[in-house]
């Protein structure tokens, strides 16, 4: 995990997200039906295919 990734993850955890899957390059976090990917550079992407 890079420093930028750790900082972005910490901010998401503070607003109620939880870690669902931690891979080598991306971390997938979830809050309700909202899934996001934390990239290595600290950027965020909305994950496709949220469960209904």
C-alpha positions as CSV (number, residue, x, y, z in Angstrom):
1,X,0.0,0.0,0.0
2,X,1.4,3.4,-1.0
3,X,1.3,6.5,1.3
4,X,-1.3,8.2,-1.0
5,X,-3.5,5.1,-0.9
6,X,-3.3,4.9,2.9
7,X,-4.3,8.5,3.2
8,X,-7.3,8.1,0.9
9,X,-8.4,4.9,2.7
10,X,-8.2,6.6,6.1
11,X,-10.5,9.4,4.9
12,X,-13.0,6.9,3.5
13,X,-13.0,4.9,6.7
14,X,-13.8,8.0,8.7
15,X,-17.0,8.6,6.7
16,X,-18.3,5.1,7.1
17,X,-16.8,2.9,4.4
18,X,-15.4,-0.5,5.2
19,X,-12.7,-2.5,3.4
20,X,-14.2,-5.3,1.4
21,X,-11.1,-6.5,-0.6
22,X,-7.5,-5.5,-0.4
23,X,-5.4,-6.4,-3.5
24,X,-1.9,-5.6,-4.6
25,X,-2.9,-2.5,-6.7
26,X,-6.4,-1.5,-5.6
27,X,-8.4,-1.6,-2.4
28,X,-12.2,-2.0,-2.7
29,X,-14.3,-0.3,-0.1
30,X,-18.1,-0.4,0.5
31,X,-20.7,1.6,2.2
32,X,-24.2,0.3,1.6
33,X,-24.6,-0.2,-2.1
34,X,-21.7,2.2,-2.9
35,X,-18.5,0.5,-3.9
36,X,-15.3,2.5,-4.6
37,X,-11.8,1.5,-5.7
38,X,-8.7,3.2,-4.1
39,X,-6.0,3.3,-6.7
40,X,-2.2,3.4,-6.0
41,X,-1.9,7.1,-6.6
42,X,-4.7,7.8,-4.0
43,X,-7.4,8.4,-6.6
44,X,-10.9,7.0,-6.3
45,X,-13.1,5.3,-8.9
46,X,-16.6,4.1,-8.6
47,X,-16.7,0.3,-8.9
48,X,-19.0,-1.1,-11.6
49,X,-21.7,-3.7,-10.8
50,X,-22.9,-2.8,-7.4
51,X,-25.1,-5.5,-5.9
52,X,-28.8,-4.8,-5.7
